């Protein structure tokens, strides 16, 4: 419940600042795949928060709506040869939780928040 409220609060604050959040499910195989996607997304226009995780095959992007959009961000991922299937924030959280429950967590989720 707290996780859901935290996500809702984050989405509300993102909307207030003219930001949007998009989540993708991908097909990464390893840490190198994760780093490749991260490196190509982190300098995209308007990206403010970015989490890429190869274990759960998820990508979380918070971006400034006036500077970028979901389709363009998906194209960046696909251009590097990876899937970019849009998923809901709930599905994203479920995938992370499944990884956690199965003990496949790792300490190297590529994450960076830019201000």
Secondary structure as UniProt FT lines:
FT   HELIX           2..16
FT   TURN            17..18
FT   STRAND          19..25
FT   HELIX           31..41
FT   TURN            42..43
FT   TURN            45..46
FT   STRAND          47..53
FT   TURN            54..57
FT   STRAND          58..64
FT   TURN            65..67
FT   HELIX           70..79
FT   TURN            80..81
FT   STRAND          85..87
FT   HELIX           89..101
FT   TURN            102..103
FT   STRAND          110..113
//
